[in-house]
Every structure is written in structure tokens, then in C-alpha cells.
Amino acid sequence: MKKNTTIMIFLFAALALFTVPANAAKQVNDMSDINLTVFVPCAAGGAGELVDLSGPLHTLITFTINGNNVSGTAHFQPQGLSGTGETTGDKYQATGVTKASSFKGSFQNGQFTQTYVNNFRIIGSGSGNNFLVHEVLHVTFNANGTVTVFHDNFSIDCK
């Protein structure tokens, strides 16, 4: 999950560098196929297993650049992401949404803040092998490069 946060931050910065300075909102609306492997600890009768997932991920990012500042929102949502357990062969569906409900940063001093809400679910066939992740966190990069991450809420459940 932390890797996704870093990727999103660099994506926001890269998008901002390739736009002309203006006050108008910019938008990136993309559908790309992804592949990922997730360990589902409640699968295989509680023994856990790796689940290989693939399918389309919808990405929607809106942002505004105003002088040396950027602000906006981001939304990432699986669209029919499915996969198979490596041990059992069980079928799984990935659902949920990851949303950077807000971000803002400065190109002048490198300060950046982001509020990140992640609801990620790997739903298996049958009962007892559904993996549910929920997290709310705030990331801050201050002007001297110090990174602070604060989790408001974090839970992982197997149902």
C-alpha cells in the first residue's frame, strides 16, 4: 500500500511538470490494464495464498496549477479486476476505490500534502476468504524533505 502512495505522489508531480502554467483545471482520465499479486491471509482455509489479479484500472486525476502551486484530487478504481489463487485455484474479484481526496504542493519549496483513502477488497468464492483493507492517511513532505505519515484509520479484515 505504501508503494502506491509513493507512485501517486510522483505521478502527480510528473503530470504537473508537463502542463502549461494556468489556472484552468486539468484532467487525466485513463483506463489501463494492470497485474498485481496480493497475499490473502484468510484464503486456503486460513493458511493464506497469493492471488494473481489482472484487469482494467480506472484512473481519474484532476488538478489545477496556479503559479508555483498545484492542487487536486485523484481516484483509482478497479473495473472488473479478477484473478486466481496460486494454491487453491479459487477465483477472486478485486473491488474498491483508492482516492486521494485532496492533494496540494509547491514547486518552489517542495512542500506537499495529501489525504489518502483506500478501500480495497479481494472477494473470493465461498465464505471466509474475503480480504478487506481500509485506510485513511495523511502524507506531508515539508520544505526540508522530511516526510510525515499519519494514519487516522487502518483496518484489515478477513471475512
Z-matrix of the N, CA and C atoms (Angstrom, degrees):
N
C 1 1.435
C 2 1.534 1 111.52
N 3 1.320 2 117.81 1 -39.62
C 4 1.452 3 120.82 2 -179.18
C 5 1.524 4 110.68 3 -65.08
N 6 1.342 5 117.30 4 -32.65
C 7 1.447 6 121.45 5 177.90
C 8 1.525 7 110.22 6 -61.74
N 9 1.349 8 116.88 7 -39.84
C 10 1.459 9 120.88 8 178.65
C 11 1.522 10 111.40 9 -61.96
N 12 1.335 11 117.30 10 -38.57
C 13 1.461 12 121.40 11 179.31
C 14 1.513 13 109.90 12 -62.27
N 15 1.327 14 117.10 13 -46.39
C 16 1.464 15 121.14 14 179.81
C 17 1.517 16 110.73 15 -62.89
N 18 1.322 17 116.66 16 -43.07
C 19 1.461 18 120.67 17 179.10
C 20 1.523 19 110.49 18 -60.62
N 21 1.350 20 116.95 19 -43.51
C 22 1.466 21 120.23 20 -179.44
C 23 1.524 22 110.98 21 -63.30
N 24 1.318 23 117.82 22 -41.68
C 25 1.460 24 120.86 23 -179.03
C 26 1.519 25 110.14 24 -62.09
N 27 1.329 26 117.10 25 -45.93
C 28 1.458 27 119.40 26 179.37
C 29 1.526 28 111.72 27 -67.56
N 30 1.337 29 117.05 28 -33.50
C 31 1.459 30 120.45 29 176.32
C 32 1.523 31 110.75 30 -62.87
N 33 1.339 32 116.63 31 -45.58
C 34 1.462 33 120.38 32 178.77
C 35 1.527 34 110.73 33 -59.23
N 36 1.329 35 116.48 34 -44.85
C 37 1.464 36 120.63 35 -178.60
C 38 1.525 37 110.33 36 -64.87
N 39 1.332 38 117.43 37 -42.75
C 40 1.461 39 120.74 38 179.81
C 41 1.521 40 111.24 39 -64.16
N 42 1.324 41 117.20 40 -42.46
C 43 1.463 42 120.32 41 178.38
C 44 1.528 43 110.84 42 -60.80
N 45 1.307 44 115.71 43 -40.94
C 46 1.450 45 120.13 44 -177.84
C 47 1.527 46 111.60 45 -66.35
N 48 1.309 47 118.03 46 -34.87
C 49 1.463 48 121.12 47 -178.30
C 50 1.521 49 112.89 48 -68.84
N 51 1.336 50 117.09 49 -25.47
C 52 1.453 51 120.32 50 -175.78
C 53 1.530 52 113.43 51 -98.83
N 54 1.302 53 117.73 52 15.72
C 55 1.449 54 120.94 53 177.21
C 56 1.518 55 109.28 54 -114.74
N 57 1.312 56 115.67 55 153.16
C 58 1.456 57 119.10 56 177.71
C 59 1.524 58 109.06 57 -79.38
N 60 1.324 59 117.99 58 141.13
C 61 1.464 60 119.61 59 -179.99
C 62 1.528 61 110.42 60 -60.16
N 63 1.312 62 115.32 61 125.26
C 64 1.462 63 121.13 62 179.70
C 65 1.509 64 108.43 63 -165.17
N 66 1.314 65 116.05 64 166.26
C 67 1.453 66 120.46 65 177.73
C 68 1.518 67 112.43 66 -90.02
N 69 1.332 68 117.52 67 -8.62
C 70 1.460 69 120.68 68 -177.27
C 71 1.522 70 110.83 69 -73.80
N 72 1.326 71 115.98 70 146.11
C 73 1.459 72 121.10 71 177.80
C 74 1.521 73 109.96 72 -71.40
N 75 1.325 74 115.41 73 141.96
C 76 1.463 75 122.47 74 176.03
C 77 1.522 76 107.30 75 -110.77
N 78 1.319 77 115.97 76 156.21
C 79 1.453 78 119.07 77 -179.35
C 80 1.520 79 110.39 78 -140.81
N 81 1.323 80 116.10 79 138.26
C 82 1.452 81 123.16 80 170.52
C 83 1.521 82 105.50 81 -118.31
N 84 1.315 83 116.92 82 121.52
C 85 1.453 84 122.80 83 -179.48
C 86 1.517 85 106.67 84 -128.57
N 87 1.341 86 117.19 85 107.24
C 88 1.462 87 121.03 86 -169.70
C 89 1.522 88 110.76 87 -134.46
N 90 1.311 89 115.73 88 147.66
C 91 1.456 90 123.02 89 171.63
C 92 1.523 91 105.93 90 -125.14
N 93 1.339 92 117.16 91 114.61
C 94 1.461 93 121.97 92 -178.20
C 95 1.512 94 110.08 93 -129.91
N 96 1.329 95 116.18 94 145.41
C 97 1.454 96 120.55 95 174.81
C 98 1.519 97 109.55 96 -77.63
N 99 1.329 98 116.00 97 137.04
C 100 1.451 99 121.40 98 177.82
C 101 1.522 100 109.61 99 -127.94
N 102 1.313 101 116.33 100 159.46
C 103 1.455 102 124.21 101 172.59
C 104 1.511 103 107.24 102 -129.36
N 105 1.334 104 117.24 103 133.03
C 106 1.450 105 119.90 104 175.08
C 107 1.515 106 109.70 105 -150.54
N 108 1.321 107 114.93 106 155.04
C 109 1.450 108 122.37 107 177.35
C 110 1.515 109 107.90 108 -117.74
N 111 1.330 110 116.57 109 129.34
C 112 1.464 111 122.81 110 -177.28
C 113 1.522 112 108.64 111 -125.70
N 114 1.334 113 116.93 112 134.26
C 115 1.457 114 120.34 113 173.87
C 116 1.522 115 108.23 114 -83.18
N 117 1.328 116 116.46 115 123.78
C 118 1.467 117 122.73 116 178.66
C 119 1.533 118 106.91 117 -108.03
N 120 1.343 119 117.02 118 101.67
C 121 1.464 120 120.32 119 -172.33
C 122 1.521 121 114.80 120 -66.48
N 123 1.327 122 118.60 121 -21.98
C 124 1.470 123 120.88 122 -177.64
C 125 1.529 124 112.19 123 -93.14
N 126 1.316 125 118.82 124 -1.64
C 127 1.462 126 121.85 125 -178.67
C 128 1.528 127 110.12 126 -76.71
N 129 1.287 128 116.10 127 170.79
C 130 1.474 129 123.53 128 176.22
C 131 1.521 130 111.37 129 54.45
N 132 1.329 131 116.46 130 46.60
C 133 1.454 132 121.42 131 178.47
C 134 1.516 133 113.75 132 65.13
N 135 1.328 134 117.56 133 27.36
C 136 1.465 135 121.89 134 179.48
C 137 1.516 136 113.67 135 95.16
N 138 1.331 137 118.55 136 -7.16
C 139 1.466 138 121.52 137 177.60
C 140 1.529 139 111.06 138 -75.68
N 141 1.322 140 116.74 139 -23.41
C 142 1.459 141 122.18 140 -178.15
C 143 1.516 142 111.39 141 82.90
N 144 1.323 143 114.44 142 155.08
C 145 1.460 144 119.83 143 175.60
C 146 1.516 145 109.88 144 -159.77
N 147 1.329 146 115.45 145 158.78
C 148 1.454 147 121.87 146 173.35
C 149 1.523 148 108.10 147 -80.95
N 150 1.318 149 115.41 148 137.64
C 151 1.457 150 121.71 149 178.01
C 152 1.527 151 107.68 150 -119.37
N 153 1.326 152 115.78 151 122.08
C 154 1.467 153 122.13 152 178.40
C 155 1.517 154 108.35 153 -91.51
N 156 1.334 155 116.00 154 119.28
C 157 1.463 156 122.47 155 -176.56
C 158 1.526 157 110.06 156 -115.81
N 159 1.320 158 115.81 157 147.75
C 160 1.467 159 120.14 158 173.85
C 161 1.523 160 108.67 159 -153.95
N 162 1.322 161 113.91 160 156.57
C 163 1.451 162 120.02 161 178.82
C 164 1.513 163 110.84 162 146.58
N 165 1.317 164 116.67 163 -174.53
C 166 1.465 165 121.38 164 -175.82
C 167 1.530 166 113.43 165 -79.39
N 168 1.323 167 114.75 166 141.34
C 169 1.456 168 123.21 167 173.80
C 170 1.527 169 107.66 168 -119.68
N 171 1.330 170 116.07 169 123.10
C 172 1.461 171 121.00 170 177.25
C 173 1.523 172 108.38 171 -86.93
N 174 1.321 173 116.80 172 129.38
C 175 1.465 174 123.51 173 178.59
C 176 1.521 175 108.50 174 -123.01
N 177 1.324 176 116.46 175 126.11
C 178 1.460 177 122.13 176 176.53
C 179 1.520 178 107.90 177 -130.91
N 180 1.311 179 116.12 178 117.26
C 181 1.465 180 121.89 179 179.58
C 182 1.523 181 107.67 180 -126.02
N 183 1.310 182 115.93 181 128.31
C 184 1.462 183 120.51 182 172.96
C 185 1.518 184 107.63 183 -121.83
N 186 1.317 185 115.86 184 140.07
C 187 1.456 186 119.31 185 -179.75
C 188 1.516 187 110.52 186 -155.89
N 189 1.305 188 114.57 187 159.39
C 190 1.459 189 122.75 188 178.43
C 191 1.516 190 108.14 189 -129.62
N 192 1.323 191 115.47 190 134.61
C 193 1.463 192 121.34 191 173.99
C 194 1.518 193 107.38 192 -107.38
N 195 1.310 194 115.38 193 126.95
C 196 1.453 195 121.66 194 179.65
C 197 1.529 196 107.09 195 -131.42
N 198 1.317 197 115.91 196 101.77
C 199 1.462 198 119.79 197 -176.38
C 200 1.508 199 110.21 198 64.80
N 201 1.327 200 117.25 199 -121.75
C 202 1.457 201 122.58 200 179.60
C 203 1.526 202 113.15 201 -95.54
N 204 1.315 203 117.47 202 16.45
C 205 1.461 204 121.18 203 -176.66
C 206 1.523 205 111.21 204 -121.50
N 207 1.336 206 115.53 205 148.90
C 208 1.454 207 122.28 206 175.30
C 209 1.525 208 107.42 207 -131.48
N 210 1.330 209 116.12 208 143.07
C 211 1.461 210 120.90 209 175.16
C 212 1.524 211 108.47 210 -148.82
N 213 1.329 212 115.90 211 156.34
C 214 1.450 213 118.33 212 179.36
C 215 1.507 214 113.13 213 170.85
N 216 1.344 215 114.74 214 -163.38
C 217 1.459 216 123.00 215 178.91
C 218 1.529 217 109.14 216 -137.52
N 219 1.327 218 115.40 217 160.35
C 220 1.464 219 120.84 218 176.97
C 221 1.518 220 108.87 219 -140.90
N 222 1.331 221 114.99 220 151.18
C 223 1.467 222 121.66 221 -175.74
C 224 1.534 223 107.17 222 -144.54
N 225 1.332 224 116.79 223 124.98
C 226 1.464 225 122.16 224 178.81
C 227 1.529 226 107.60 225 -125.70
N 228 1.344 227 117.45 226 126.67
C 229 1.451 228 120.13 227 -176.41
C 230 1.525 229 111.43 228 -144.85
N 231 1.354 230 116.97 229 125.03
C 232 1.461 231 119.66 230 175.27
C 233 1.529 232 110.53 231 -63.78
N 234 1.311 233 115.77 232 142.08
C 235 1.460 234 121.82 233 179.70
C 236 1.529 235 108.40 234 -127.06
N 237 1.314 236 117.27 235 83.57
C 238 1.462 237 120.11 236 -178.85
C 239 1.516 238 113.37 237 84.63
N 240 1.313 239 117.76 238 24.93
C 241 1.467 240 122.50 239 177.49
C 242 1.528 241 108.01 240 -69.28
N 243 1.329 242 117.55 241 126.04
C 244 1.459 243 120.31 242 -178.72
C 245 1.521 244 109.57 243 -142.49
N 246 1.343 245 115.13 244 165.13
C 247 1.451 246 118.39 245 -179.05
C 248 1.509 247 112.93 246 -167.85
N 249 1.336 248 113.41 247 -171.29
C 250 1.457 249 121.91 248 -174.13
C 251 1.522 250 109.56 249 -135.09
N 252 1.326 251 116.07 250 139.88
C 253 1.455 252 121.11 251 174.65
C 254 1.513 253 110.67 252 -70.29
N 255 1.333 254 117.29 253 134.03
C 256 1.463 255 121.28 254 -177.53
C 257 1.520 256 112.73 255 -69.24
N 258 1.334 257 117.91 256 -28.04
C 259 1.464 258 121.43 257 -177.78
C 260 1.525 259 111.72 258 -91.69
N 261 1.325 260 116.41 259 -50.49
C 262 1.475 261 120.83 260 -172.84
C 263 1.521 262 114.21 261 -93.27
N 264 1.328 263 116.47 262 -22.65
C 265 1.463 264 119.48 263 -173.54
C 266 1.513 265 112.70 264 79.58
N 267 1.354 266 117.51 265 5.33
C 268 1.461 267 121.45 266 178.97
C 269 1.526 268 110.50 267 -62.56
N 270 1.323 269 115.71 268 148.73
C 271 1.463 270 122.39 269 179.10
C 272 1.528 271 110.13 270 -89.45
N 273 1.337 272 116.95 271 143.34
C 274 1.458 273 123.30 272 -179.13
C 275 1.526 274 110.05 273 -135.92
N 276 1.327 275 114.72 274 153.01
C 277 1.463 276 123.43 275 173.24
C 278 1.527 277 107.58 276 -122.33
N 279 1.326 278 117.35 277 138.90
C 280 1.468 279 121.58 278 175.25
C 281 1.524 280 107.93 279 -104.91
N 282 1.331 281 115.50 280 129.98
C 283 1.462 282 120.73 281 179.58
C 284 1.521 283 108.39 282 -134.89
N 285 1.304 284 115.39 283 177.82
C 286 1.458 285 120.72 284 175.84
C 287 1.504 286 111.68 285 118.70
N 288 1.317 287 114.30 286 -169.02
C 289 1.461 288 120.34 287 179.04
C 290 1.527 289 108.11 288 -153.09
N 291 1.306 290 115.23 289 139.59
C 292 1.460 291 121.73 290 171.52
C 293 1.511 292 105.98 291 -113.06
N 294 1.314 293 116.11 292 125.21
C 295 1.454 294 119.86 293 -175.89
C 296 1.518 295 109.89 294 -132.14
N 297 1.322 296 114.92 295 123.97
C 298 1.461 297 119.57 296 167.95
C 299 1.521 298 103.57 297 -87.12
N 300 1.321 299 115.83 298 92.71
C 301 1.454 300 119.30 299 -171.71
C 302 1.518 301 111.93 300 -60.03
N 303 1.318 302 116.82 301 -25.88
C 304 1.463 303 119.00 302 172.31
C 305 1.515 304 109.26 303 -162.71
N 306 1.319 305 115.46 304 147.95
C 307 1.459 306 120.92 305 171.26
C 308 1.503 307 108.24 306 -144.89
N 309 1.311 308 115.98 307 152.50
C 310 1.461 309 120.96 308 174.12
C 311 1.512 310 108.45 309 -154.71
N 312 1.310 311 114.80 310 148.57
C 313 1.451 312 119.40 311 -178.01
C 314 1.504 313 112.11 312 -155.86
N 315 1.322 314 114.37 313 168.22
C 316 1.456 315 122.04 314 179.60
C 317 1.521 316 109.27 315 -120.79
N 318 1.329 317 116.98 316 131.14
C 319 1.457 318 121.44 317 175.43
C 320 1.531 319 110.54 318 -80.06
N 321 1.297 320 116.56 319 -16.61
C 322 1.462 321 121.55 320 -176.80
C 323 1.528 322 111.87 321 -78.98
N 324 1.330 323 118.44 322 -45.45
C 325 1.463 324 119.98 323 -176.40
C 326 1.532 325 113.13 324 -120.46
N 327 1.317 326 118.95 325 1.83
C 328 1.454 327 122.32 326 175.83
C 329 1.516 328 115.51 327 79.07
N 330 1.328 329 117.88 328 5.08
C 331 1.456 330 119.00 329 178.21
C 332 1.524 331 109.57 330 -69.23
N 333 1.351 332 114.61 331 143.67
C 334 1.458 333 119.55 332 -177.12
C 335 1.524 334 108.32 333 -153.18
N 336 1.331 335 117.48 334 137.40
C 337 1.463 336 121.82 335 173.85
C 338 1.523 337 109.11 336 -132.44
N 339 1.327 338 114.48 337 149.00
C 340 1.452 339 119.68 338 179.31
C 341 1.522 340 109.21 339 -151.33
N 342 1.322 341 116.16 340 138.27
C 343 1.458 342 122.63 341 169.53
C 344 1.519 343 106.25 342 -106.54
N 345 1.322 344 115.37 343 129.83
C 346 1.452 345 122.17 344 -169.74
C 347 1.517 346 109.13 345 -126.82
N 348 1.327 347 117.04 346 125.36
C 349 1.465 348 122.13 347 177.61
C 350 1.526 349 107.61 348 -121.03
N 351 1.333 350 116.23 349 123.32
C 352 1.459 351 120.95 350 -177.59
C 353 1.523 352 109.61 351 -124.04
N 354 1.318 353 116.58 352 123.07
C 355 1.465 354 123.59 353 171.15
C 356 1.521 355 106.11 354 -124.49
N 357 1.326 356 116.02 355 107.07
C 358 1.453 357 121.46 356 -173.99
C 359 1.522 358 107.69 357 -126.18
N 360 1.325 359 116.52 358 129.34
C 361 1.453 360 120.86 359 -177.16
C 362 1.531 361 110.23 360 -132.03
N 363 1.327 362 115.01 361 131.51
C 364 1.460 363 120.91 362 171.36
C 365 1.530 364 104.65 363 -111.29
N 366 1.318 365 116.10 364 111.34
C 367 1.461 366 121.93 365 -173.50
C 368 1.523 367 108.74 366 -104.75
N 369 1.342 368 115.79 367 119.02
C 370 1.458 369 121.19 368 -179.81
C 371 1.509 370 111.63 369 -97.34
N 372 1.321 371 115.38 370 164.83
C 373 1.460 372 119.67 371 175.70
C 374 1.523 373 108.03 372 -74.32
N 375 1.303 374 117.43 373 144.62
C 376 1.452 375 121.06 374 -178.07
C 377 1.522 376 111.18 375 81.85
N 378 1.332 377 115.77 376 -167.81
C 379 1.464 378 119.52 377 -177.37
C 380 1.522 379 110.70 378 -110.27
N 381 1.329 380 115.37 379 157.90
C 382 1.453 381 121.53 380 174.05
C 383 1.512 382 116.35 381 84.32
N 384 1.310 383 119.03 382 0.13
C 385 1.465 384 119.67 383 -179.83
C 386 1.538 385 113.07 384 -125.37
N 387 1.324 386 115.87 385 30.72
C 388 1.463 387 121.47 386 175.99
C 389 1.520 388 108.57 387 -96.21
N 390 1.315 389 116.85 388 128.30
C 391 1.459 390 124.06 389 -175.58
C 392 1.520 391 108.15 390 -110.62
N 393 1.338 392 116.97 391 117.20
C 394 1.454 393 122.05 392 -174.54
C 395 1.521 394 109.97 393 -119.56
N 396 1.326 395 117.12 394 125.00
C 397 1.465 396 122.42 395 178.96
C 398 1.523 397 108.55 396 -120.75
N 399 1.322 398 116.02 397 131.43
C 400 1.469 399 121.53 398 174.63
C 401 1.516 400 107.58 399 -134.05
N 402 1.328 401 116.09 400 130.62
C 403 1.461 402 119.26 401 175.30
C 404 1.524 403 110.36 402 -148.65
N 405 1.316 404 114.32 403 144.67
C 406 1.454 405 122.98 404 172.09
C 407 1.518 406 105.20 405 -126.49
N 408 1.314 407 116.54 406 124.15
C 409 1.453 408 118.81 407 179.44
C 410 1.515 409 110.79 408 -142.98
N 411 1.315 410 113.92 409 160.03
C 412 1.468 411 122.13 410 178.05
C 413 1.522 412 107.13 411 -123.60
N 414 1.320 413 115.87 412 130.42
C 415 1.466 414 121.91 413 179.69
C 416 1.516 415 107.76 414 -115.68
N 417 1.334 416 116.76 415 133.93
C 418 1.462 417 121.66 416 177.25
C 419 1.520 418 109.29 417 -131.92
N 420 1.321 419 116.03 418 128.05
C 421 1.460 420 122.75 419 168.54
C 422 1.519 421 105.22 420 -107.11
N 423 1.336 422 118.12 421 119.01
C 424 1.459 423 117.57 422 178.27
C 425 1.529 424 109.67 423 -91.76
N 426 1.308 425 116.87 424 176.83
C 427 1.465 426 122.22 425 -172.36
C 428 1.531 427 113.03 426 -62.54
N 429 1.339 428 119.01 427 -25.70
C 430 1.468 429 119.32 428 179.57
C 431 1.532 430 112.27 429 -92.61
N 432 1.331 431 117.80 430 7.39
C 433 1.460 432 121.83 431 175.50
C 434 1.508 433 115.56 432 93.58
N 435 1.317 434 118.36 433 -0.98
C 436 1.456 435 121.20 434 178.54
C 437 1.528 436 109.87 435 -71.26
N 438 1.335 437 115.37 436 132.60
C 439 1.456 438 121.10 437 179.94
C 440 1.530 439 108.55 438 -107.57
N 441 1.323 440 115.79 439 131.28
C 442 1.461 441 122.12 440 176.74
C 443 1.516 442 108.02 441 -123.08
N 444 1.336 443 115.84 442 132.43
C 445 1.462 444 121.18 443 176.87
C 446 1.521 445 107.19 444 -124.32
N 447 1.328 446 116.18 445 127.81
C 448 1.459 447 121.79 446 179.34
C 449 1.522 448 108.41 447 -123.58
N 450 1.346 449 116.68 448 121.87
C 451 1.463 450 121.86 449 177.36
C 452 1.522 451 109.36 450 -92.25
N 453 1.332 452 117.02 451 117.07
C 454 1.459 453 121.22 452 172.90
C 455 1.510 454 110.84 453 -76.34
N 456 1.321 455 115.86 454 -37.87
C 457 1.443 456 120.79 455 -172.97
C 458 1.522 457 107.49 456 -154.49
N 459 1.311 458 117.14 457 130.89
C 460 1.458 459 120.66 458 177.08
C 461 1.520 460 108.60 459 -146.42
N 462 1.312 461 117.24 460 125.96
C 463 1.457 462 120.06 461 176.95
C 464 1.521 463 110.08 462 -147.23
N 465 1.335 464 113.92 463 145.30
C 466 1.472 465 122.19 464 173.07
C 467 1.511 466 105.95 465 -129.46
N 468 1.323 467 116.30 466 127.34
C 469 1.453 468 120.93 467 -179.65
C 470 1.520 469 109.92 468 -129.98
N 471 1.300 470 115.49 469 145.77
C 472 1.458 471 122.52 470 169.80
C 473 1.522 472 106.48 471 -113.66
N 474 1.304 473 117.02 472 126.43
C 475 1.470 474 121.55 473 -179.20
C 476 1.515 475 110.47 474 -133.76
